[in-house]
Amino acid sequence: MGNGLERRKNGGREIDQEDGLRQVLEEMKALYEQNQSDVNEAKSGGRGDLIPTIKFRHCSLLRNRRCTVAYLYDRLLRIRALRWEYGSVLPNALRFHMSAEEMEWFNHYKKSLATYMRSLGGDEGLDITQDMKPPKSLYIEVRCLKDYGEFEVDDGTSVLLKKNSQHFLPRWKCEQLIRQGILEHVLS
Amino acid sequence: RFIFLFRNNTLKLVFLLFYKWRHYLRLSSIVGKDLVLSHTGKQETCCPYLIGLSFIFPCRPFLFQDPIKGSKLELPLWLAKGLFDNKRRILSVELPKIYQEGWRTVFSADANVVDLHKMGPHFYGFGSQLLHFDSPENADISQSLLQTFIGRFRRIMDSSQNAYNEDTSALVARLDEMERGLFQTGQKGLNDFQGWEKGQASQITASSLVQNYKKRKFTDMED
């Protein structure tokens, strides 16, 4: 009974745990139904000796619930962290492992954050997900870790981001690509 | 922040609920309630305890068949806690050895020599939960937990602050989980500071969540 829960508690959010979750919920349903019938029997048939058993099932139900909720909550915390660490568009591979409800939650969270950011800093708003580390200069040296393609800089010119090429680019344009692992920030 | 909350009663209630909720959901508190406290050092789900007073279990596939009154069983902490009551109608709990007088004496002699990881990786957390079972030794147990921690803390703090870029497995081998968490916190502080000294504090880095994820194999990627 507890073993599925153990695996889930220690397993990462990436793994699709739908099966484990379903098993736990099924077990909870079975426990609950057994308890219902025993409680009725205890009350009407005067079988007080069933009470420890009922208590035992009840403890198991509470335990299963706590583990399930904690697991789902932990996933949510990681999804929330993704918005800050990665950006507002998640890669397909990650999305594949999220449930529809989690995606919905992520979208709500994105929206709340965006609304909040717009309310700061006067008319334009303020992107607080930028400059998470204190910037030392406007332009930074970056090396490309993967082939990315054309990348347009503010003044209209574009740069070809090919693996291992190095460029000197504005920090605010590169930040997201660095976080996504496409570029690497090179310290001089 | 705390003072502000207590001014308003409804906010106070929210604060209490929130605090309890966070503990309820924290994975480390949940795992602690499942752990072994036996000296075999196994990491399975049972915790050694108790003497059943009047257990009656109709045959259910979960655990055991009809424990006889007076029999001794091992149960997970969460289950024992749920079934326990002051009148000991269902079960009574026997303290694991490591919280008993003999071991408490060892700890008071020199807390640093003990391998707390082997003694059940959640020594402090589990010990705190044990207090729930109203043992007459509770006062001594809590004192022992506290003094043991105080005795060991200094060494953990010092070692975590001085081990930079080296293999720390020897340092953490004999620490329980809570102490390991402390050690890690100390290491993080040390590493962050060293990084700052090297000018890395302004270096943008890739998202660690995605880095770890990409290390596992999967088919679809954005490029």
Interface residues (C-beta under 8 A of the other chain):
Chain A: M1 G2 N3 E6 K9 N10 E14 Q34 D49 L50 P52 T53 K55 F56 H58 C59 S60 L62 R63 R66 C67 V69 A70 Y73 D74 R78 A81 L82 E85 Y86 P91 N92 A93 L94 F96 M132 K133 P134 P135 K136 I140 K146 D147 Y148 R171 C174 E175 I178 R179 Q180 G181 E184 H185 L187
Chain B: Y24 L25 R26 L27 I30 V31 D34 T45 S54 F55 I56 F57 P58 R60 F62 L63 P76 W78 L79 G82 L83 R89 I90 G199 Q200 A201 S202 Q203 I204 T205 A206 S207 S208 L209 V210 Q211 Y213 K214 R216 F218 T219 D220 M221 E222 D223
